[in-house]
Each structure stands twice: as structure tokens, then as C-alpha cells.
């Protein structure tokens, strides 16, 4: 039993790699079998939140993840809606996280898949991601907290799966009201049913394993627990093997699919993703899984990421294969300042005020 438990996370990494490579072979962009940031960006475009034509498509994988989690959590009687832990702060952190992800061009999951595809730009991104996580750990060690969440009504928890069901209905029944890319990444996708099934499996796997791409580094530092790191390593190793088998491995910096070679901004973009993920308590994939299981705080975070994606494309902040834009650099600076303010306030200023209030009541 102990052996099976130890092997569960590496097996999760291997399964994630296998599903991701399958989605690429079925039509998804290279090194993008799964990318929560990219898929939310495409979905935001499909519902008209931004008008960048090459990145508009309702990604069934997102719908599948949420429903996979919802179905399994309901079966296991673990669908317990919770919320009320600094929702606006979480929205802003989700917004900032997406700003960093679209500068790098990928979430932590896609970063691992890009490394598995031989993209050395993603290795630089990984160093930035680790640096951001260490920054977040600093604040955690000093007492950072967004305070506890509380049980909320079933209706509140059901809003996320119901909303995604409506989105699926629009995609299947009235696609004419949505936007679809005719070229670019948004036009590249696996068949709808394949993508939906892949999402359902990933949602179930994510719920059971509690897979989180920030937890590996965070937990190894804070708790000396390395189990989640094994999932990360297994994903990369399995991904490399799979990409070599199918001729999708391309080692180097140049010529990588949907990526740029600006090392500094690959580092900085993922550093922002890292610190935001720690302050939120989980990576984008984990936030989506929690939202599917009834956590309205994570649902608000996902809405923040959707808004961040729309804003980034509407104001020319998102990177492209040509590199980082000037607006992207300005957006990063503003987002970074706001994130540090949130971290400092919820670590030091808030704590001091609480202590004064406690003393005043004595």
C-alpha cells in the first residue's frame, strides 16, 4: 500500500505527459497539450472578451477539467463549497498571474511540457518560477495569510460547473455566437470529444492526486516533502521519451512552437507566476481543480485569470514569437508592484494592526 501511494504522483506525471502528447498529435499546438493559461486566454477570446483573432477558441479541456472534478467530488461526497477568503485580492492575484504567464507564454504545466519538448527557453522560465516561489515562501515564513474560508451554500459552489455547462451548450448548439480563430494557435485543436475526455481525465486525476506545480518546490522547502516533485520530474522524463518517439523533440532555443527567446523576460514572467501561485495557495491547474470542487475563492481566481488574459490582449501586453512588447514590460512592472504590496500588507501591516487591536481589547 505504501509503495502504491509513493508511486501515485509519478504515475500522475506520466499520465499527464501521455495525455498532453496525445492532444498535440490530435491537433493541439506544439508543446501545448495542456496549458491552463493559454486555454483560458483562448476561451476569453471565444466569448469576446478580447478580439485577438489568432487566439479565440472555447477549449473543451477547461470544461472537462471542471466537470471531471465536480463529478468525482460529488461521487466521493467531497463537494463542500467554501469561500470568503479575500475574494477581490485573489481576483487581482489571478489577474497578475496571467500577466506573467502571457509574458512567458505558458503556465507552469506548459513550462514542464515545453522542457519535455526540448525548449531551453522554458528551462530559463523554470529558474524564474523557482525564484518566484522562494519569494512567496519568504512571506509565508513571515506569516502571510489571506485568512480562512467558510462553508457557503451549495448554490454558490454549483455556479462554476453550471457556468461551464452553459459554455459547452453554446459550443455545441449555437457556435455562431462565439469567435473562432481561422489561423494561429486558436485554430489548432484536437477534436472536441477527444479534448473533452482528456479534460475529464485530468480533472479526476488532479482531484485525486492534488497535483500542483508550485507545491513541489514549496513543500520541499517548507516541509521537506518531495513527493510532488516526483510528479514534475516524471512528467518531464515521460514527455521527453514520448516526444522522441513521435519526432516532436527539438532541443534548443530557436524555432520552438509559440515561444520567444528573450531569456530575461522568460525568467521574469515565470517569477511573477511563481510568487502569485504561492500567495494564492496553488498553481493555475490547482485553482481550476479547486473551483470544480466548489471552492468559490478559486473560482474568483480563475475569473481573475480570464480577465487578465483579456486585458493583456486588448492592451498589447501579451508576448508572441517575436518577443515581449513594451506594454507587456510596463504591465509586468505594475503587476509586480501590486503583488508585492498584497504580500507585504497581508504579512506585516495586517499582522501589526491585528496585534494592536488585540492589545486594545485587553
N, C-alpha and C positions, 0 to 999 in steps of 0.2 A: 504493500500500500504506500509506504514511504517513497519507494522507487518511482511509482506511478505519479505521485504528487510532485516529485522533483522533475520528472520528465514532462509534465503538463505544459509548462511555459515554453521550453524549447520546441515541443511539438506545435504549440500555438504559433511560434515564429515560422516554423517550416510550412504550416498550413497557410499562413498569411502570404508567404512568398509564393507558394503554389497558386493560390487564388489570384494574386496580383499578376503573375506571369501569364496565366490563362486569360485574364481580361485584356492584357496587351496583345496577345495572339489573336484575340477575338475582335480587336479594333480600337481599344483604348490607346491614347498616345504613349510613346516610348517612355519607360521608367515611370509610368503613371497608372499602374494597375489600380492603385488606390492612392488618393490624396484628398484628405478632408478639406483642406484649404482650397485646392483647385476645384473640387466638386461643388463646394458651396459658392465659389465665385461664378462657376458656370450656371448654377441654379439661380443665383441672383440676377444674372443676365437674362435667363429664360423668362423670368417673371417681370422683366422690365425695370429692375432697379438700376441697371446700367445699360448702356447701348453700345458697348464694345462688341461688334459683330462676331469676331472670331472666338469669343468665349461665352456662348449662350447655349445652354442645353440643360434640361432637368435631368440630373444624374440619378438614375434609379438606385445606385449603390447607397446613396444617402437615405433614401426612403427605406431600402432593405435593412440597413443597419438599425434604424429606429424601430422598425416593426419586428425584426429579429429579437431585439432586446425586450420589447414590450410583450411579445407572445411568450417568451421564455420566463420573464419575470412574473407574468400573470399565472403561468402554469405552476411555477415554484412558490407562488404566493409571496413573492418578494417585491411586488409592485406597491411600494409605500411612498406616495407623493410627499415631498418635502420641499421647503423653500423659505424665503425670508432672510437669507444671509447676504446682505448688501447687494441687492439686485442691480442697482444702477452702476455700482463700482464694477461688478462682474461684466456688465454690458460694455463698459469702457475698456476694461482689460481685454475682452474678446475682440473689440474693435482694434486695439493696439496690436494684439497678437496677429491679426490678419494683415495689418500693415507690414509687419516684419516678414510674414510668410510670403507675401506677394513681392517683396523686395528680393528675397531668396528664390522665389518661385517653387514653393512647396512647403508642406507641413513636415513634422518630424517623421511621419510614416513614409512620405515620399522621399525625404532625405535618405532614409535607410535603403529604399528601393533604388535611388539614384546611385548610391555607393555600390549596391549589388550589380548595377549595370555598368560599372566601371567609371562613373562620373567623379573625377577627382575634385571638382568644384564642391561637391557635396561633402567631401572629407573636410574641406575648409569650413563648410557650414556646420559640420558636427563639432568642430572645435569652438565655434561661436555659440552653438546650442549648449555645450557643456559650460562655457563661461557664464552664460545667462542663468543656467541652473545654479551654479555656485553663488552667483549674486543673489538669487532668490533664497538659497539656503542661509546666507548671511542674515537676511531679515527674519527667516523662520527661527533661527537660533536666538535672535534678539526679542522674540515674542510676537512676530507678525500674526495677525488673525483677522478674518472678516466676520468673526463671531459665528455662533451656531445657527443651524437652520431648524425649522419646526415642521411638524406634520401639517399638511394642508389638505384641502378637500380632494376627493377622487377626481372631481371635475377638472381641477387645476392640473393634476397630473396627466389627465387624458388629453389635454389640449394639444400636446406635441404629437402623439401618434395620430390623432384625428386630423390635425392640420396636414400631416404628410399624406394621409389617406386622401384628403381633398386634392392635394397636388398630384397624386398618382391618378386620380379620377380625371383631372384636367388633361394630363398627359395622354391618357388612353382614349378619352371620349371627345374632348374638344381641343386638340392640339393647335388648332388655328389661332387661338388667343395667346399662345406662347411664342417666344422667339427661339429660333433655331439657327445655329451657325451653318453657313454653307462652305466655309473654309476655316482653317486653323484648328486649334485643339478642340473646340466645341463640336466640330464636325466629325471628330474621331471618337467613336464609342463602340463598345460591344453591343450586341443585340439586347434589347430591353429586358427580355426574360432572363438571359444569362447574367446581366448586371444586377437585376433584382435578386436573383437567387444567391449570387455572390455576396450581396449586401446582407441578406438574411443570415447566411452562414457566419459572416464576420461579426454581425451584431450578437448572435448567440455565443460565439467564441469569445468576443470581448466581454460579454456579461459574465460568463463562467470564469474566465481567467483573470478578469480585472486588468487586462492588458493596458499599459500606459507607457508611452515612450519617454516621459520625463521621470517616471518613478524609478527606472533602472539606476540612473546616476544619483538621483536624490536619496533613495533608500540605501544605496551602498555607502553614502557619506553619513547620513543621519543614524541609520540603524544597523549598519554593517550587513545588510541583507542584499545578496547579489542575484537572487532568483530572477528578477525581472530583466536583468542584464542578459541572462541566458537567452531569453526570447528575442532580444535585439540582435545578439550575435548569431543565433540560429537563423533568423530571418535573412541576414546579410549573406551568410555562408550558403544557405539553401538557394537564395536568389542568384548568387554568383554561379552556382552549379547549373541552375535552370537556364540562366541567360547564356551560358557557354553551350549548353546542349542545343538550344534553339537559335544560336547565332545572334543573340541580342546583346552580347557583352562587348563594350567598346571602351577600353582603358585610355584615359587621358582627360585633358581639359577642354579641348576643342571638339566641335561637332556633336555635342551632346543634345539630346532632344529636349526642347523647351527649357533651356538653361542659359546662363551667361557666365562669363569668365572673370568678372570683377571680384577678386578674392576678398577685398576689404568689405564690400557690401554683402557678399555671401556670408561672411563672418558676422557682420553687424545685424543683418536681417534675422539670422537664426538666434543671435544672442537675445534679441527682443522677444522672439518666440519662447526661448528658454525661460527667461525671468517671468514673463506673463503666465506661462504654464504652471510654474511653481506657485505663484501668487494665487492662481485660480484653483490649484489642487489637482491638476491633471492636464494632459495634452489635448489637442482638438478631438482626437478619436475618443478619448475617455469622456470628454464633455458630451459628445454625441450619444455615447452609451448611457451615461447617467441621465441625460434628457429623456431617452427612450424608456427608462425605468421609473419615470415620474418625478425626477428632480427638476423643479421649475427654475432653480438658480442656474443650473447648467443649460436649461432651455434658453434663458435670457442671455447667457454667454454665447450660445450658438447664434442667436439673433444679432448679438454684437458683431460676431464674425461675418454674418451676412451683410450687415450694414457697412462694416469695414471694407469688405470686398467691393461693394457698390461704390463707396466713396473713393476708394483707390483708383478705380477705373474711370469714374466720372471726372476726376481731377488729375488724371495723368500721373498717378503715384506708383502704379504697378510696373514692375520691370518687364523686359522682354528679352529675346535672344540678343538684342542689340546692347543691352545693359540697363543700368539704373538711370532713371530720369532725375532731373533737378528737383521736380516736385516730390519725387519719392524720397530724396535726401532730406528735404525740408519736412515732409510728413514724418519721417523717421525721428528727426530731432524733436519735434513737438510731442510725438507719441512717447518717446523715451523719457522726456521731462515729466509728462503726466504720470507715467508708470512709476517713476522714482518717487514722485510726490505721494502717490497712493501707498507705496511701500513704506515710506518714512512716516506718513501720518498714522497708518494702521499699526505701526511698530512702536514709535516713540511718543509722538504727540498725544495720540489717543490714550496710550497707557498712562502717561503722566496725568492727563486730565482725569482719568478714572481713579487714580490714586488720590488725587486732591479731593474728588467728590466723596470718596470713601472716608477720608480723614475728616471732612467737613460734617459727615453724618454721625460721627462718634460723639 
